[in-house]
Amino acid sequence: MAHTVESRITTPASELRERLDKAERQLPSLDTATVAGFLSNLDRMDVLFDQLAADNVDVRSEAGRWDDLQRQIARNAGRIVKLANGAGGYAALRTQNPPATAPWWQLDAMIAARRRRQTRSLLITLAVVAVLLFGAGWAYQTWLAPDAETLLLVDSLSSAEQRAAEQDWSGGMAAVENALQTLPDNAELLIWAAVFAERLGDEPRAQAYAEQAQAQLAGDEASYQIQLGSTRFRVGDIDGAVSAAEAALRLAPEEPQVYFLLGNVAEARGDIRGAIDAFARAGDLADPDNPQLSVVSKMRYGMLLQQLQTMPESALPDT
């Protein structure tokens, strides 16, 4: 009796396409149960590409999809590492899937390196700002003989910065409110008070200080939003800084300080290309009216551009 057997021949090329399809579908919905298999699938596709290249098979279409998948993996590195931690950790997964030397097996190391670079960049920036502040303070005290109120303001702002770095919101609020007893109309102190109140979860007090600051700035809403965003950035409120920066951008799209703030925010979020674009724009707009901001912006632009050029291709942010 004759039988018809339905079969399908699987070739390396068809296997590669099937695995690409699976990986593209899986990535958006990865979980702790599927992350190890997803990474192993990438290993198999890597082998298939080498095999097909050796056989002179045209896989240009698949190579384009593969490159796009690598960029998506780089963008989702934090999420993938978090899922891997839930599945025993990246180190354990590498041990279970030797040799595990491909870039997708090193996402935890890539993220750690990125954070070290961001920290180093931030420290350099803070050092530059500290030098500028020190120089300005020295010149001010040497030639302009500051009065007691000016000294109180400088000391209070320095104390606010220090408390913010320590995440001591109550201490920062106390320092600022103490200064406001003598300088009740100082917009910068009022904005610091509003931001510390936000950190403490005291929305009514935050709103009250914010309204006082806006009144002191005589309706200059763009300047208020820039100062608010910069102060939120200093206390680590990145989302709040973004909100203020976007509001300022709508009000003053040609203001260089807006783009400087956007550059800081983008860098803190790991968006290197976005930060480069923002600092370049800040530097261009600051010339020639604000040479100091122009110099600092261009310095940040150069540092990030050099950092981008030294990043491995698989870790580059998407364009």
BELRASUL-V597645 format. One record per pair of residues at least 6 apart in sequence whose ideal C-beta (glycine too) atoms are under 7 Angstrom apart, sorted by the first residue. I is the first residue (numbers start at 1). J is the second residue. Records with the same first field share a line. If there is no record, write none. Layout:
I=J ; J
//
This chain:
12=48 ; 51 ; 52
13=52 ; 57 ; 59
15=48
16=45 ; 48 ; 52 ; 59 ; 62
17=62
19=41 ; 44 ; 45
20=45 ; 62 ; 65 ; 66
22=41
23=38 ; 41 ; 42 ; 69
24=69
26=34 ; 38
27=72 ; 76
30=38 ; 80 ; 83
31=83
32=83 ; 86 ; 87
35=80 ; 83 ; 84 ; 87
36=87 ; 93
39=93 ; 97 ; 104 ; 105
40=97
42=102 ; 104
43=97 ; 102
45=66
46=102
49=59 ; 66
52=59
70=314
71=318
73=80 ; 104
74=314 ; 315 ; 316
75=317 ; 318
77=107 ; 110 ; 111
78=111
80=107
81=90 ; 107 ; 108 ; 111
84=90 ; 93
87=93
90=108
94=100 ; 105
103=312 ; 314
110=315
114=270
117=307
118=267
121=267 ; 303
125=300
128=296
137=154
140=146
149=182 ; 183
152=179 ; 182 ; 183
153=179 ; 183 ; 186
156=175 ; 176 ; 179 ; 189
157=188
159=175
160=172 ; 175 ; 176 ; 192
161=234
163=171 ; 172 ; 175
164=172 ; 234 ; 235
169=196 ; 199 ; 200
170=200
172=196
173=193 ; 196 ; 197 ; 200
176=189 ; 192 ; 193 ; 196
177=193
179=189
180=189 ; 193
183=189
185=216
187=213 ; 216 ; 217
188=227
190=209 ; 212 ; 213 ; 216
191=213 ; 227 ; 228 ; 231
192=231
193=209
194=206 ; 209 ; 210 ; 213
195=231 ; 232 ; 235
197=205 ; 206 ; 209
198=206 ; 240
199=235
213=224
214=224
217=223 ; 224
221=251
222=248 ; 251 ; 252 ; 255
225=244 ; 247 ; 248 ; 251
226=248 ; 257 ; 258 ; 261
228=244
229=241 ; 244 ; 245 ; 248 ; 261
230=261
232=240 ; 241 ; 244
233=241 ; 261 ; 264 ; 265
238=265 ; 268 ; 269
241=261 ; 265
242=265
245=258 ; 261 ; 262 ; 265
248=255 ; 258
249=258
252=258
254=285
256=282 ; 285 ; 286 ; 290 ; 293
257=293
259=278 ; 281 ; 282 ; 285
260=279 ; 282 ; 293 ; 297
262=278
263=275 ; 278 ; 279 ; 282 ; 300
266=274 ; 275 ; 278
267=275 ; 304
271=317
272=304 ; 307 ; 308 ; 317
273=317 ; 319
275=304
276=301 ; 304 ; 305 ; 308
279=297 ; 300 ; 301 ; 304
280=301
282=293 ; 297
283=294 ; 297 ; 298 ; 301
286=293 ; 294 ; 297
287=294
//
